[in-house]
């Protein structure tokens, strides 16, 4: 069961999508209201959704006909880095200009007890399905990073799964690790969606297939696949480090790192189309625009 938000005559509408692609309107104003109402009634969000669906009629519209919005307006988006071996190798390439025999701080982070966790975005900097992600004006080597996102409550409880795109400037990060905030965070540098998967409907979060495709002028130029089973760290481990001596806000999203990195010679260009699919969650589609271009 997935939860979506879409524009209904200019107003955000919450809805549930079954595995059979049936869509049922939900009365709650947003995903957090759904989670809170279920908790107050002592039932799971899935039970609450099923109760609503059993007493209503499915929409005649298909998912493709709806104008999807970001499934949750996350007050903060955090991200974890170097959680996959492929990510470590890519970071090493950036830092050593291709000399992969060099041992770097990325190797140390990959093997350390403490993971890399950094602040990624806010609701104002984050776009949803169909939204435009923006290139940074002072970078010439930019890529999307497809990642599984964890939706968290203020107490750090896992309340949903989503897909995310952690846009990154490989040249800026490779120049100096202290430039990481600039390499990761700028206007429209993050996207989430297209849905939130209810946790109780995910049988094994360490067996989710992730596929990323990039199209240019209508032709596919990059494709990559990965599985969350390749994660070096456990999801609970990442959550525990995020909440340690920290204050979380309801609806915070934690991106868990990427295992899909385009070829080293590739960089995004205006007009590119990015598709990120996570099995059971859906396909997050965004288009790339140049720095300063209005949405």
N, C-alpha and C positions, 0 to 999 in steps of 0.2 A: 504494500500500500504506500502510495506516494502522495504528498501534499504539495499543491501548487498555489500560486497567486496569479491572477490575470486581471487585465483591465476590462471591466464590465461597465460600459457607458461612462467611462472616465473615472470609475471608482474601483479600488482594489477589492477583488473577491477571492475568498479562500475556497478551495475545492479539493476533493480527494480523487485520486485516479487509481483504479484497481489494476491488477495485473492483466485484466482483459481489456484495458483501455476505456472502461466505463468511467464517466466523470460525474461526481455528485457534489452539489453545492454544500458548503458548510456554513453554519451561522456565525462562527467565531470571526472576529475582525482580523486575526492574524495567527500565525503558528504558535506563538507563545500563549495566546489566549486559549487555544485548544489544549495545550499541555497543562496549563494551570487549571482549567475546568476539569480535566480528567483527574488531576491530583486531588482536587477538592471533593470529587465524588468517589474517590478511592478506587478508580478503575484506570486501565491503561488508555493512552490516546487511541490505540487501535480499536479497543472496545467502544469508545465514544464515537469514533468515525463509523464503525460498522452499525452502530445503533442509529445514527443519522441516515446512513445509506439505506438501511432496511425500511425506513419510513418515508422515503422520497423516491423520485423518479430520476433516472440518469438523464443528463443533458443530451440533446440531439446533436450538439456540436462535437467535432473531434478535437483532439489535442492540437493538431496542426492548425485549426481554425482560430484558436485562441491567441490573444496577444499576451504572452507570458511576461510576468514581472519577476524580479529577483524574489526567490521564495521566502526569504527573511531579510529584513533590513538590519543586518548585523551591526550593533554599535561598534564592535571592534572585530577585526580579522587578524589573527596571528598565524604564523607559519613556522614549520619545522624544516630544517635543512639537513642535507647529508644523511638522510635516513635510508637511502638505497645506495647500493654499490655504484650504480650508474651515475648517480648524482655526485658522489665523491670523485669519480674519475673525471667528470666534466668540470668540476670546480678545480681539480688539480691541473687540468689542461689550461684553464684560464689563467691560473696563478703562475704556471711555469712555462707558458708559451709553448706548450706541446711536449715539454720534457717530462714525460710521465714517470721517469725513474726517480724524480725528486720527491722526497718525503716532505709533506706540508702540514700545516695546521688542520687541513681538511681530513687527512688521515687520522690525526689525533682526535678530532671531533667524532669521526666515524666509530672509533674504538673506545671513546671515553664513556664514563658513566653518565655524565651530564650531556644531554642533547643540545643542538643548536635550536633556539627558539627566538624568533624576532617578530616585531610588530610589523604588520603588512598593510592594513587598510582600515578605513572607516566606512560607514554607510554612504557618506557623500562621495567617496572615491571609488565605490564599487558599483558595477553594472550587472544587469541580469541577462537572461536569454534574449538574443537579438540585439543587445546593446553594443555600442562601439567601444572597443578598447583602444587606448591611445599610445602612440609611440612617444618616447622621450626625445627631446630635440638635441641633446648633447651625447647621444649614444649611436653607434653604428653597428652594434651587434646585439640584437634583441630577439628574444624567443618567448613562446608561451611555456608554462610549466603546468601540465595536467596533474591534478592532485585530488585525492579523496579528502573531503572536508568533514569535520566533526562539529555538529551543532551542540553547544553546551549551555547548561543553565548557570545561574549565578554561583551555585555551589560546586560546579564542575561536573555535574551529572551529564552523561551522554544522552541527548534527547533527539538526535537525528543524524542522518548522513546526507551529504550533498556532494556535488562536484564543483571544483574550483579551478581557476586559471590564475596562477601566480606569475604575472608578466615580469620578466627579468632582463636586465642589461648585463650581458656577460662581460663586456669590455670594462665597464665601470667597476664591477665587483672584482674582476681579475687584476685591475690596476692596483687596488689596495683594499684589503678586507674591511678597513674602517669606512669605506664608501658604501657598505652594504645598504644602509637606509636609502641612499640615493639610487642604488641599483634596483631597489625593490618597490619603492613607494613614490608614486606621483599620481596625478589626476587620471582616473579611469585605468588604473594599472592592475585591477583585480576584477574578476567576474565570478558569480556564483549561480548555480541552478543546474538544470531547469526545475528541479523538484527537491523536496526533502523526503528521504525514505525513513519510515518509522523504524526505530531500532529493533523492535520485536519481530519485524518481518525480514530481517537480514539473518540468514542462517549462519553464515561464517564471514565476518568482515575481512578475514585474511584470505579470501578466495574471490575477490572481486576483479573482474577483468576491466582494464582501462585501455581505451584506444584513442589515439589522437591523430587527426588528419588536418593538413593545411592545404588550402586551395589558392591558386593564383591564376587569374584570368580564366577561371572555370576549370582549370586542370589541377589534379592532385600533385603536389610537389614534395610533401613530406607525410609519412605515416609511421606510427610507432605504437607498440602494444606493450603492456606490462600487466602484472598481477600483484595485488596487495600482499600476496604471500611472499613477495620478495622484500618486504619491509625488514630492515635490520632491527627496528625497535617496535615494541608493543604500543598499541594505541593508548592504553591506560598509563603507560610510562610517560608518554608525551603529555597527557592531560595532567598528571600529577606534578610534573615540572612546571607546567604553565600556571597552575593554581598556587604553587608554593610561594608563600609570602606575597601574594598578588591579590588584587581585587578583580573579580570577573563580573561582567554584566550579563543579564539574561539575553540569550541569543548570540553570544560570542561564537565565532567560528574559528576553529583551528585547522589549518591546512597541514597535511601530514607529509609533505615532500613528494618529489617526483622521481620516476624511474624512466621517464621518456624525455630524451633530449635530442633535438634535431641535429643533423650533421654540423660539424664545426664551421663549415663554410657558409652555413645558412643564416640569414637574418630576415626578420619580418619586414614587409613593405606595405605601404598604404594600399587598401583594397583587398588584402588577403582575407580569407575566411578561415576561421579556426573552429574545428569541431572536436569536442572532448566528450567521449561517451564512457560512462561507468555502468556496468551491467546492473540492472535493477533500479537505477536512478534516472537515466535518460541521457540525452545528448545536449550539451551546452554549446550553443553556436554564437559566435561573436565575429564582428568584422573589425578590421584594423583601420584606424584613421591616423593621419599625420598629426604631429604635435601642433596644438593650437586650433585644430579644426573643430568646429562646433558639432555637437551631437545631433 
